[in-house]
């Protein structure tokens, strides 16, 4: 499941096709995502976060990540899409 979320402090975050979640380059359980972001978010709950997903990530998984961020208090959550040039070849 390839979804990612990141902000200026949150860095790059992704969920791989196999469901593994990464915050920056470190694997992290979904249950720890909010607390880890809170620890590193320079702007606190005002931190801008982004979720990135490719077509192999089920919509429900993307919404699960976004919902967790929202319920943790983050309100500035955006989606990032890849252009066709950035899309991985199948």
N, C-alpha and C positions, 0 to 999 in steps of 0.2 A: 504494500500500500504506500505509494509514494506521495505523501503530503508533507509539507514543511511549514514551519511558522518561525518568524524571526522578527526582531526589532533591532534598534541600535545597540542595546545591551544584550538582548536575547540572542543576537547573532542568527545564524542559520539553523533552522530546525526542520526536520523532515521525518515522515513516516514512510518506511520502505514498503515495497509490495508484500513482503512477508509479515508486515505488522510491526516491525522494529521501529521504535521512535528514537530520534536523535535530537539533542539540543546542542547546537554547534557541532562538534564532532564526537560527542560522548553519548553512548546509548543510555537511555533513561526510561524507566517505567512510566506509563501514562499517569499513574496516580501521583507521581512526584513532579510532573511538569509545572504545575502552578507554583509550588513552593520554590522550585529552582529558579523560575523566572522572577519571582518576587525578590529573591536574594540578589539577583544581578541586574534587575531593571533600574536604571539610573533615574528614570522619571516616575517610578512607582506605577500605580495603576493607570497613569496617563501615558505610559509607554505605548508606542505604536507597534503593533504586532502584525505579522503577515503569515498567512497560511498558503502554501503552495501544494498543488496536487496535479498529478498527471492523470491520464485517462484510465490507468490501471487501478486507481484508488476509488473504492466505492464511495458514493456520495455520503452515505451514513457515517463512514469513518472520518471524513473531513468535518462533518457536522459534530461528531463526537469531540474532536480536538477543539473546534471553535466553541462549542458549548462549555467545555471544561474551562477554557480561558475566560469566557464570559462569566461563568458562575464564580470564578476566582476573583472577579472584580475588574478585569480588563475590559474596556469598552471600545477601544480603538483597534479593532481587528479587521484586517483587510485580506482580500484574496489576490494572489498573484497568478497570472496565467503565462504560459510560455508561448512564444511565437512559433510558427511552423519551423523556422530556422533553428530554434532551440529544442524542439521536440525530439526525443530519442527515436532513432530508427527502429522499426519493428521488423 
